Amino acid sequence: MSSENSSQSPEQPLRKPRVAVVFGGRSSEHAISVVTAGAVLGAIDRTKYDVLPIGITTDGRWALTADDPGRMAIADRALPSVEQIAESTEGGVLLPLDPGSREVVYSEPGSVPKVLGDVDVVFPMLHGPYGEDGTLQGLLELSGIPYVGAGVLASAVGQDKEYMKRVFTSFGLPVGPYLVIRPREWEQGPAGAEGADARKKIVDFAAEHGWPLFVKPARAGSSMGISKVDGPADLDEAIAEAQRHDPKIVIEALLRGREIECGVLEFEEGPRASLPAEIPPVTAHDFYDFEAKYIDSAAGLVPAPLTEAQTAEVQRLAVEAFDAASCEGLVRADFFLTEEGEFVINEINTMPGFTPISMYPRMWQESGVSYPELVDRLIQAALRRPTGLR
């Protein structure tokens, strides 16, 4: 028996680790975060862990929510929100500021703060800015609370498509042609012509790589704000749509080929890649956009119909991408298999969609790791890992 266990008296059984599932948030991916958290809450082994669901509203309030996964799903094409399941319209959850304490407090105006007890690990099911991008991870590092998934640097790199591509390029990973348009470039142009220089850069880029182009928010996910642009006349509308989510824009050339995804999961001996999946052409949509992913549930092929050599190569590249960005816990790596037979990495997602029908859990299901086991492995990896420099 370990010294830790021996300090417990018979009258004081070991406390189950307490998992705070944090979800929602201020980004445009709020609803998808709620859906993802509902699936995780339904899968956590309650005989093994205590659970504290904490939702972040669209205006940034940390709220106690109902532990009710059934109310957190997409129903009749309607998206859920934290506001719908919050226990109060005013109360807020406060994390400890002292790294020597893990005591979480709930406070309402005019009431004595209520101690909710210690939290052993946070499962941050947030997507997009203000959660998946290193901001929440930094807060948890300051609080000294372990958490599932990538740290501050990897989360920030994984959220920003520009710097993600720069990191991959520096490590020799194959990246497709891209162009970055910063907000001041689009807002300012010669002689007051809005975006004239930026527009020329985009047109010149298209002259080299061809139309169509994809216009994307640099720091958004779930295919939010992405447009396929067939010519210069469509640029204004596409950039306006992208800037609804992020003032910085990434322009990408069309890569003709197959869309292949691969999951990476951190095991005790290190990261390991799943069997890959393929996203087939989406006939009802122009590309694999938000509606195709989450509303119309476009089905991926798992495992992807690849040769053994192709499977081994994409698995190798996925683990290399995981290591290049200093990731921890989990990653979904997205690739194109070009018509020339080469894999090109498109992006990584440090907190991918995580419902049982999402591609990441499906790839691991086919690789021998069930959804409940996947959730448990991520929690256990976070409990083993210290906060701070590592």
Salt bridges, closest charged atoms under 4 A:
ASP50 OD1 - LYS16 NZ 3.43
ASP67 OD2 - ARG46 NH1 2.70
GLU83 OE1 - HIS30 NE2 3.87
ASP120 OD2 - ARG15 NH1 2.86
GLU132 OE1 - HIS127 ND1 3.93
GLU141 OE2 - ARG390 NH1 3.00
ASP160 OD2 - LYS248 NZ 2.93
GLU162 OE2 - ARG166 NE 3.10
GLU162 OE2 - ARG182 NH2 2.59
GLU162 OE1 - LYS248 NZ 2.75
GLU185 OE1 - LYS201 NZ 2.72
ASP204 OD2 - LYS200 NZ 2.77
GLU208 OE1 - HIS209 NE2 3.70
ASP236 OD1 - ARG199 NH2 2.73
GLU241 OE2 - ARG244 NH1 2.94
GLU241 OE2 - HIS245 NE2 3.58
ASP246 OD1 - ARG219 NH2 2.67
GLU252 OE2 - LYS165 NZ 2.98
GLU252 OE1 - LYS216 NZ 2.68
GLU261 OE1 - ARG332 NE 3.66
GLU266 OE1 - ARG385 NH1 3.82
GLU268 OE1 - ARG377 NH1 3.53
GLU268 OE2 - ARG384 NH1 3.88
GLU269 OE2 - ARG272 NH2 2.24
GLU278 OE1 - ARG258 NH2 2.78
ASP286 OD1 - LYS228 NZ 3.74
ASP289 OD1 - HIS285 ND1 3.31
GLU291 OE1 - ARG77 NH2 3.21
ASP296 OD1 - ARG77 NH1 3.16
ASP296 OD2 - HIS285 NE2 2.80
GLU313 OE2 - ARG316 NH2 2.79
GLU320 OE2 - ARG316 NH1 2.46
GLU328 OE2 - ARG385 NE 3.40
GLU328 OE2 - ARG390 NE 2.76
ASP334 OD1 - ARG332 NE 2.86
GLU373 OE2 - ARG377 NE 3.24
ASP376 OD1 - LYS48 NZ 3.01
